[in-house]
């Protein structure tokens, strides 16, 4: 390693609506990137699917696009020392382990078709004991309900299951498997952060739980299904290497679920540190240290990261709709063709005009866990304008974040002293100021906000020796920060929160049982 500028790490950022590939230098500065959106498939209301092969193709395209820019700038591929992956979590893929053929579209984490399965599971004896093992409540959120739906409803999946060749995985597993060449190499692994989102893993032991597998095997023997080996998030050997394209032979040495990757990218390594990612959904992770904390206030316990000698856990609050609410205004209601215009529209009015928008397109996740509500607006009058709707859409994310922070304070016994933020919606100063007004703690926004991609690069870089330890990361992404502090009065903030909570209660039960 001749100089700082000679060392680079690549990062595959496979998100819910797009795929990116970024190349970072050792200071955590992106020097090349390429991004592509892919098809969102909505067969029925509340359903969302992705084509697994299209996702793999976008990864290859993004790698090529970024590497072309990298080489145009005078760099050579051999300076890229490792590849990391961050991925949308819970999204479920099933395939034939012998042929490598995907058997159905991936069912996305936002999909609500499994709400009925989740309700049936909750009625089964012993269901109330599961959260203490896997860290998350039974709902349509974890991957297990998607797998059960596929087994129940897709003949091709049942046929492959019956002959013992059915493979199950989240997007990280699918990508690693396909990037390594599929069935020929059969690199079939998942990291602990992704495995902790399936409801199959004992969160303390970081291995598949016999008790959980027994509980979910009431119709199908899940032990007949090929499940990936759980490995560390940073590993020089477990994830194999890219088998084709401009980075053929380059090792994949780090994998993190996207929200864990964002926590790592924000360098949230100390217990008590927290980040909130305002992406398609919104996800707040709070580092609780070396032992999991099982929430009693509607949060999830998850593996934050698992590096050699360093495993940390987090409390997590998950919000299904954040940036996707903005996209809804753009795509479905024709508000604008550019997301930043939604903020500009919201700024045309001084407040929400009494409008509250509960953006429960996929039900409400933490800390409410209400799966029978749907998106609902309250307070519409002849005074209501498009600016009020835009403002209420941004505020909905901030209200839910406030509820999650309150729950985290109750579970942990501590109030955060600051909240680090990233993701597309964090670009909106109005949204971040609203967040600060509601939670009354400083909101800290870094200048370089590609922290999810950076986290995957850090995981890969640790395994490849680019960074030796956490201290070596002190200079990474050390650019200027913007801090938002409360400007609203306590009384006005409390009044807004009360109206939101009333709206949440009123929209519950809207969705009929199917």
C-alpha positions as CSV (number, residue, x, y, z in Angstrom):
1,X,0.0,0.0,0.0
2,X,2.0,2.9,-1.3
3,X,-0.3,5.7,-0.3
4,X,-3.7,6.6,0.9
5,X,-5.0,7.2,-2.6
6,X,-3.8,3.8,-3.8
7,X,-6.3,1.8,-1.6
8,X,-9.9,1.5,-2.5
9,X,-12.9,-0.7,-1.5
10,X,-16.0,-1.4,-3.6
11,X,-19.5,-1.4,-2.2
12,X,-22.6,-3.0,-3.7
13,X,-25.7,-1.1,-2.2
14,X,-28.7,-3.2,-3.2
15,X,-31.7,-1.3,-2.0
16,X,-35.5,-1.5,-2.3
17,X,-35.9,0.6,-5.4
18,X,-32.4,0.8,-6.9
19,X,-28.9,-0.7,-6.9
20,X,-25.7,1.2,-6.7
21,X,-22.0,0.4,-6.8
22,X,-19.6,2.9,-5.1
23,X,-15.9,2.9,-4.9
24,X,-14.4,4.5,-1.7
25,X,-10.9,5.5,-0.9
26,X,-9.4,4.8,2.5
27,X,-10.7,8.1,3.8
28,X,-14.3,7.0,3.1
29,X,-14.7,9.4,0.1
30,X,-16.6,7.9,-2.9
31,X,-14.5,8.4,-6.0
32,X,-16.8,6.6,-8.5
33,X,-20.4,5.3,-8.5
34,X,-23.2,4.1,-10.8
35,X,-26.9,3.6,-9.9
36,X,-29.8,1.9,-11.6
37,X,-33.5,1.6,-10.6
38,X,-35.3,-1.7,-11.2
39,X,-38.9,-2.8,-11.6
40,X,-41.3,-2.6,-8.8
41,X,-44.0,-5.3,-9.3
42,X,-47.4,-4.8,-7.6
43,X,-49.7,-7.7,-8.6
44,X,-52.3,-6.8,-6.0
45,X,-52.9,-3.9,-3.5
46,X,-50.4,-4.3,-0.7
47,X,-48.2,-6.7,-2.7
48,X,-44.7,-5.9,-3.8
49,X,-42.2,-8.1,-5.7
50,X,-38.9,-7.9,-7.4
51,X,-37.4,-10.0,-10.2
52,X,-34.4,-11.7,-8.6
53,X,-32.5,-12.0,-11.9
54,X,-33.1,-8.3,-12.7
55,X,-31.6,-7.4,-9.4
56,X,-28.4,-9.4,-10.2
57,X,-28.3,-7.8,-13.6
58,X,-28.4,-4.3,-12.1
59,X,-25.5,-5.2,-9.8
60,X,-23.4,-6.3,-12.8
61,X,-24.4,-3.1,-14.7
62,X,-23.6,-0.9,-11.7
63,X,-20.2,-2.5,-11.2
64,X,-19.3,-1.9,-14.8
65,X,-20.6,1.6,-14.8
66,X,-18.6,2.6,-11.7
67,X,-15.4,0.8,-12.8
68,X,-15.5,2.5,-16.1
69,X,-15.5,5.9,-14.4
70,X,-12.8,4.7,-12.0
71,X,-10.6,3.7,-14.8
72,X,-11.3,6.9,-16.8
73,X,-10.0,8.8,-13.8
74,X,-6.7,6.9,-14.1
75,X,-7.1,4.2,-11.5
76,X,-6.6,0.5,-12.1
77,X,-8.9,-2.3,-10.9
78,X,-6.2,-4.0,-8.8
79,X,-6.3,-1.1,-6.4
80,X,-9.7,-2.2,-5.3
81,X,-8.8,-4.4,-2.4
82,X,-12.2,-5.8,-1.4
83,X,-15.9,-5.8,-2.2
84,X,-18.7,-5.3,0.4
85,X,-22.5,-5.8,0.1
86,X,-25.3,-4.0,1.9
87,X,-28.8,-5.2,1.0
88,X,-32.5,-4.7,1.6
89,X,-33.4,-7.1,4.5
90,X,-36.3,-9.5,4.9
91,X,-37.0,-9.6,1.2
92,X,-37.2,-13.3,0.4
93,X,-35.9,-15.4,-2.5
94,X,-36.4,-19.1,-3.2
95,X,-34.6,-21.1,-5.8
96,X,-33.6,-24.5,-7.0
97,X,-30.3,-25.3,-5.3
98,X,-29.2,-27.6,-8.2
99,X,-30.1,-25.4,-11.1
100,X,-29.8,-22.0,-9.5
101,X,-33.2,-21.0,-11.0
102,X,-35.3,-18.5,-9.0
103,X,-38.7,-20.1,-8.5
104,X,-40.8,-16.9,-8.0
105,X,-40.3,-13.2,-7.8
106,X,-38.7,-12.0,-4.5
107,X,-41.4,-11.0,-2.0
108,X,-40.3,-7.6,-0.7
109,X,-40.1,-6.6,3.0
110,X,-42.9,-4.0,2.5
111,X,-45.3,-6.7,1.2
112,X,-48.5,-7.2,3.3
113,X,-49.9,-10.4,1.8
114,X,-48.7,-12.5,4.8
115,X,-50.7,-10.6,7.4
116,X,-53.2,-13.5,7.6
117,X,-50.4,-16.0,8.1
118,X,-48.9,-13.8,10.9
119,X,-52.3,-13.6,12.6
120,X,-52.6,-17.4,12.5
121,X,-49.1,-17.8,13.9
122,X,-49.9,-15.5,16.8
123,X,-52.8,-17.8,17.7
124,X,-50.6,-20.9,18.0
125,X,-49.5,-22.1,21.4
126,X,-46.1,-20.8,22.4
127,X,-46.1,-17.9,20.0
128,X,-45.6,-15.5,22.9
129,X,-42.3,-17.2,23.7
130,X,-40.6,-16.6,20.3
131,X,-39.6,-13.0,20.7
132,X,-37.3,-13.8,23.5
133,X,-35.4,-16.2,21.2
134,X,-35.4,-14.3,17.8
135,X,-35.8,-10.7,19.0
136,X,-38.8,-9.8,16.9
137,X,-42.5,-10.2,17.2
138,X,-44.6,-12.3,14.8
139,X,-45.8,-10.0,12.0
140,X,-45.7,-9.8,8.2
141,X,-42.2,-8.3,8.6
142,X,-39.7,-11.2,9.1
143,X,-38.8,-13.4,6.2
144,X,-40.5,-16.5,7.7
145,X,-44.0,-15.5,6.7
146,X,-43.0,-14.9,3.1
147,X,-41.4,-18.4,2.9
148,X,-44.5,-20.0,4.3
149,X,-46.7,-18.1,1.8
150,X,-44.6,-19.3,-1.1
151,X,-44.8,-22.9,0.1
152,X,-48.6,-22.6,0.5
153,X,-49.3,-20.9,-2.7
154,X,-46.8,-21.5,-5.5
155,X,-46.9,-25.0,-7.0
156,X,-43.4,-24.8,-8.4
157,X,-42.0,-24.0,-5.0
158,X,-43.8,-26.9,-3.4
159,X,-42.5,-29.3,-6.1
160,X,-38.9,-28.3,-5.6
161,X,-39.5,-28.5,-1.8
162,X,-40.9,-32.0,-2.0
163,X,-37.8,-33.3,-3.9
164,X,-35.5,-31.6,-1.3
165,X,-33.9,-29.0,-3.6
166,X,-35.5,-25.8,-2.2
167,X,-33.1,-23.0,-1.3
168,X,-34.2,-20.0,0.8
169,X,-32.3,-16.8,1.3
170,X,-32.5,-13.1,1.7
171,X,-31.0,-10.8,-0.9
172,X,-27.5,-11.0,0.5
173,X,-27.5,-14.7,0.1
174,X,-28.9,-14.6,-3.4
175,X,-26.4,-12.0,-4.5
176,X,-23.4,-13.8,-3.1
177,X,-24.6,-17.1,-4.6
178,X,-25.1,-15.6,-8.1
179,X,-22.0,-13.4,-8.1
180,X,-19.9,-16.4,-7.3
181,X,-21.4,-18.2,-10.3
182,X,-24.4,-20.0,-8.8
183,X,-24.6,-23.8,-8.4
184,X,-21.1,-24.5,-9.7
185,X,-19.4,-22.8,-6.7
186,X,-22.5,-23.0,-4.4
187,X,-21.4,-20.2,-2.1
188,X,-24.4,-20.3,0.2
189,X,-24.1,-18.0,3.2
190,X,-25.7,-15.2,5.1
191,X,-24.3,-12.8,7.7
192,X,-25.6,-12.5,11.2
193,X,-27.3,-9.1,10.6
194,X,-29.5,-10.6,7.8
195,X,-30.1,-13.9,9.5
196,X,-31.5,-12.1,12.5
197,X,-34.3,-10.7,10.3
198,X,-35.7,-14.1,9.3
199,X,-37.2,-15.2,12.7
200,X,-35.2,-18.5,12.4
201,X,-32.1,-17.4,14.3
202,X,-31.4,-17.6,18.0
203,X,-30.2,-14.0,18.5
204,X,-28.0,-14.9,21.5
205,X,-26.4,-18.0,20.0
206,X,-26.3,-16.6,16.4
207,X,-27.4,-19.9,14.9
208,X,-30.6,-21.4,13.7
209,X,-32.9,-22.3,16.6
210,X,-34.5,-25.8,16.7
211,X,-37.3,-24.3,18.8
212,X,-38.1,-21.7,16.1
213,X,-37.9,-24.2,13.3
214,X,-40.2,-26.6,15.1
215,X,-42.7,-23.9,15.7
216,X,-42.9,-22.8,12.1
217,X,-42.8,-26.3,10.7
218,X,-46.5,-27.0,11.5
219,X,-47.4,-27.5,7.8
220,X,-44.0,-27.9,6.1
221,X,-40.8,-29.4,7.5
222,X,-38.5,-26.4,7.2
223,X,-35.5,-28.6,7.9
224,X,-36.0,-30.0,4.4
225,X,-35.2,-26.5,3.1
226,X,-31.6,-25.5,2.3
227,X,-30.8,-22.5,4.5
228,X,-27.6,-20.6,4.2
229,X,-24.7,-20.9,6.7
230,X,-24.6,-18.0,9.1
231,X,-21.2,-16.3,9.1
232,X,-19.6,-13.1,10.4
233,X,-20.3,-9.8,8.6
234,X,-16.6,-9.3,7.9
235,X,-14.8,-12.4,6.6
236,X,-11.9,-12.8,4.2
237,X,-13.0,-16.3,2.9
238,X,-16.7,-17.0,3.6
239,X,-18.3,-14.9,0.7
240,X,-16.1,-16.1,-2.2
241,X,-15.3,-13.9,-5.2
242,X,-16.9,-12.3,-8.2
243,X,-16.9,-14.8,-11.0
244,X,-17.3,-12.5,-14.1
245,X,-17.2,-8.9,-15.3
246,X,-14.6,-6.2,-14.8
247,X,-13.9,-7.2,-11.1
248,X,-13.7,-10.9,-11.8
249,X,-11.6,-12.6,-9.1
250,X,-12.1,-9.7,-6.6
251,X,-13.1,-11.1,-3.2
252,X,-16.3,-10.3,-1.4
253,X,-15.2,-9.8,2.2
254,X,-18.1,-8.0,3.9
255,X,-21.9,-8.3,4.0
256,X,-24.3,-6.3,6.2
257,X,-28.1,-5.7,6.1
258,X,-28.6,-2.2,5.0
259,X,-29.6,-0.7,8.3
260,X,-26.7,-2.3,10.1
261,X,-24.4,-1.0,7.3
262,X,-25.7,2.5,8.0
263,X,-24.9,2.2,11.7
264,X,-21.4,1.0,10.8
265,X,-21.0,3.8,8.2
266,X,-22.0,6.3,10.9
267,X,-19.3,4.7,13.1
268,X,-21.9,3.8,15.8
269,X,-19.5,1.4,17.5
270,X,-20.1,2.6,21.1
271,X,-23.1,1.5,23.2
272,X,-25.6,4.4,23.3
273,X,-24.8,5.6,19.8
274,X,-27.7,5.7,17.3
275,X,-28.6,6.5,13.7
276,X,-31.8,6.9,11.7
277,X,-31.9,6.2,8.0
278,X,-34.6,8.0,6.1
279,X,-34.8,5.8,3.0
280,X,-37.6,3.9,1.3
281,X,-38.6,3.1,4.9
282,X,-37.1,4.6,8.0
283,X,-34.9,2.6,10.4
284,X,-33.5,3.7,13.8
285,X,-30.8,1.5,15.3
286,X,-29.5,2.1,18.8
287,X,-26.3,0.2,19.8
288,X,-26.9,-1.6,23.1
289,X,-23.5,-3.4,23.3
290,X,-22.4,-7.0,23.5
291,X,-25.7,-8.5,24.7
292,X,-29.2,-8.2,23.1
293,X,-31.9,-6.3,24.8
294,X,-35.4,-7.8,24.3
295,X,-37.8,-4.9,24.0
296,X,-41.0,-4.7,26.0
297,X,-42.1,-1.5,24.1
298,X,-42.6,-2.7,20.6
299,X,-39.0,-2.6,19.2
300,X,-36.9,-5.3,17.7
301,X,-33.6,-6.8,18.9
302,X,-31.2,-7.3,16.1
303,X,-27.5,-8.0,15.5
304,X,-25.9,-4.6,14.7
305,X,-22.7,-6.2,13.2
306,X,-20.5,-9.2,13.8
307,X,-16.8,-8.6,13.1
308,X,-14.0,-10.8,14.4
309,X,-13.7,-10.1,18.1
310,X,-16.5,-7.5,17.9
311,X,-20.2,-8.4,17.9
312,X,-22.7,-5.8,18.9
313,X,-26.5,-5.8,19.2
314,X,-29.0,-3.0,18.6
315,X,-32.6,-2.1,19.4
316,X,-34.4,-1.2,16.2
317,X,-37.5,0.7,15.3
318,X,-38.7,0.1,11.8
319,X,-41.0,2.4,9.8
320,X,-42.4,1.0,6.6
321,X,-43.0,4.2,4.8
322,X,-40.6,7.1,4.5
323,X,-39.2,8.0,1.1
324,X,-41.8,5.7,-0.4
325,X,-44.4,8.2,0.9
326,X,-42.7,10.9,-1.1
327,X,-42.6,8.6,-4.1
328,X,-46.4,8.0,-3.6
329,X,-47.0,11.7,-4.0
330,X,-44.9,11.8,-7.1
331,X,-45.9,8.6,-8.8
332,X,-49.6,8.2,-7.8
333,X,-50.8,11.7,-7.2
334,X,-48.6,13.5,-9.8
335,X,-47.2,16.1,-7.3
336,X,-43.7,16.4,-9.0
337,X,-41.1,14.5,-10.9
338,X,-38.3,15.4,-8.4
339,X,-38.3,14.4,-4.7
340,X,-36.7,17.7,-3.6
341,X,-39.7,19.5,-5.1
342,X,-41.9,17.9,-2.4
343,X,-40.0,19.8,0.3
344,X,-40.3,23.0,-1.7
345,X,-44.0,22.3,-2.0
346,X,-44.3,21.7,1.8
347,X,-42.5,25.0,2.4
348,X,-45.2,26.9,0.6
349,X,-47.4,26.6,3.7
350,X,-46.5,27.6,7.3
351,X,-47.7,24.3,8.9
352,X,-49.8,21.2,8.2
353,X,-53.1,23.1,8.2
354,X,-54.5,20.5,10.6
355,X,-53.8,17.7,8.2
356,X,-52.4,14.4,9.6
357,X,-51.4,11.6,7.1
358,X,-50.9,8.2,8.6
359,X,-48.8,6.6,5.8
360,X,-49.8,3.0,6.8
361,X,-49.5,1.6,3.3
362,X,-48.0,-1.6,4.8
363,X,-49.6,-1.3,8.2
364,X,-47.7,0.3,11.0
365,X,-44.4,-1.2,12.2
366,X,-42.6,-0.3,15.4
367,X,-43.6,0.5,18.0
368,X,-47.3,0.1,17.1
369,X,-47.3,-3.2,15.1
370,X,-50.8,-2.6,13.7
371,X,-51.3,-4.7,10.6
372,X,-54.9,-3.9,9.9
373,X,-54.6,-0.2,9.3
374,X,-54.1,1.5,5.9
375,X,-53.0,4.9,4.7
376,X,-55.4,7.5,6.1
377,X,-55.6,11.3,6.0
378,X,-57.4,13.2,8.8
379,X,-58.3,16.8,9.0
380,X,-59.0,17.5,5.3
381,X,-61.0,20.8,4.8
382,X,-61.6,23.2,2.0
383,X,-58.5,25.0,3.3
384,X,-56.3,21.9,2.5
385,X,-53.7,22.5,-0.2
386,X,-51.1,20.3,-1.9
387,X,-48.5,21.9,0.3
388,X,-50.3,20.6,3.4
389,X,-50.3,17.1,2.0
390,X,-46.6,17.3,1.2
391,X,-45.8,18.6,4.7
392,X,-48.0,16.0,6.4
393,X,-46.2,13.2,4.4
394,X,-42.8,14.4,5.7
395,X,-44.1,14.8,9.3
396,X,-45.5,11.2,9.3
397,X,-41.9,9.9,9.4
398,X,-40.9,12.3,12.1
399,X,-43.9,11.4,14.3
400,X,-43.1,7.6,14.1
401,X,-39.4,8.3,14.8
402,X,-40.5,10.2,17.9
403,X,-42.6,7.2,19.0
404,X,-39.6,4.9,18.5
405,X,-37.2,7.1,20.4
406,X,-39.7,7.2,23.3
407,X,-39.8,3.4,23.3
408,X,-36.0,3.1,23.2
409,X,-35.7,5.4,26.1
410,X,-38.1,3.2,28.1
411,X,-36.3,0.0,27.1
412,X,-32.7,1.3,27.7
413,X,-33.4,3.6,30.5
414,X,-31.4,6.3,28.7
415,X,-32.2,9.3,26.5
416,X,-30.1,9.8,23.4
417,X,-27.9,12.9,23.4
418,X,-27.9,13.1,19.6
419,X,-29.3,11.3,16.6
420,X,-27.2,10.8,13.5
421,X,-29.2,10.7,10.3
422,X,-28.7,9.7,6.7
423,X,-30.8,8.5,3.7
424,X,-32.5,10.5,1.0
425,X,-35.1,12.2,3.1
426,X,-32.4,13.6,5.4
427,X,-31.5,15.9,2.5
428,X,-34.7,17.8,3.4
429,X,-33.8,20.5,6.0
430,X,-37.5,21.0,6.7
431,X,-37.9,17.3,7.5
432,X,-34.8,17.3,9.8
433,X,-35.9,20.5,11.5
434,X,-39.3,19.0,12.1
435,X,-37.6,15.9,13.6
436,X,-35.6,18.1,16.0
437,X,-38.7,20.0,17.0
438,X,-40.5,16.8,17.9
439,X,-37.8,14.8,19.7
440,X,-35.9,17.7,21.4
441,X,-32.4,16.3,20.8
442,X,-29.8,17.5,18.2
443,X,-30.2,15.9,14.7
444,X,-26.7,15.4,13.2
445,X,-26.4,15.1,9.4
446,X,-23.1,14.3,7.9
447,X,-21.9,16.0,4.7
448,X,-21.3,12.6,2.9
449,X,-24.6,10.7,3.4
450,X,-23.8,7.5,1.6
451,X,-23.3,5.8,5.0
452,X,-25.0,2.5,4.1
453,X,-22.6,2.0,1.2
454,X,-19.7,3.1,3.4
455,X,-20.7,0.6,6.1
456,X,-20.5,-2.3,3.7
457,X,-17.1,-1.0,2.5
458,X,-15.9,-0.8,6.1
459,X,-17.0,-4.4,6.8
460,X,-15.1,-5.5,3.7
461,X,-12.1,-3.4,4.4
462,X,-11.7,-4.8,7.9
463,X,-11.4,-8.3,6.5
464,X,-9.0,-7.2,3.8
465,X,-6.7,-5.2,6.1
466,X,-7.6,-1.8,4.7
467,X,-8.5,-0.7,8.2
468,X,-7.0,-2.6,11.2
469,X,-9.4,-1.5,13.9
470,X,-12.1,1.0,14.9
471,X,-9.4,3.6,15.8
472,X,-8.2,3.5,12.2
473,X,-11.6,4.8,11.1
474,X,-11.4,8.1,13.0
475,X,-10.5,10.0,9.9
476,X,-13.1,8.3,7.7
477,X,-16.0,10.5,6.6
478,X,-14.8,13.3,8.9
479,X,-16.4,16.1,6.8
480,X,-18.5,19.0,8.1
481,X,-21.8,18.1,9.8
482,X,-25.1,20.0,10.0
483,X,-26.9,20.1,13.3
484,X,-30.6,20.7,13.7
485,X,-31.9,21.8,17.2
486,X,-35.4,22.4,18.4
487,X,-37.0,25.7,17.6
488,X,-40.7,24.8,18.4
489,X,-42.2,25.3,21.9
490,X,-42.8,22.3,24.1
491,X,-46.6,23.0,24.0
492,X,-46.8,23.1,20.2
493,X,-44.7,19.9,19.8
494,X,-46.8,18.0,22.3
495,X,-50.0,19.2,20.6
496,X,-48.8,17.9,17.2
497,X,-47.8,14.5,18.8
498,X,-51.2,14.1,20.5
499,X,-53.0,14.7,17.1
500,X,-50.8,12.1,15.5
501,X,-51.5,9.5,18.2
502,X,-55.2,10.1,17.9
503,X,-55.0,9.6,14.1
504,X,-53.1,6.3,14.6
505,X,-55.8,5.0,16.9
506,X,-58.6,6.0,14.5
507,X,-57.1,4.3,11.5
508,X,-56.6,0.9,13.2
509,X,-59.0,-1.9,12.0
510,X,-59.7,-0.3,8.6
511,X,-58.4,-3.3,6.7
512,X,-60.8,-6.2,6.5
513,X,-59.6,-9.8,7.2
514,X,-58.9,-11.6,4.0
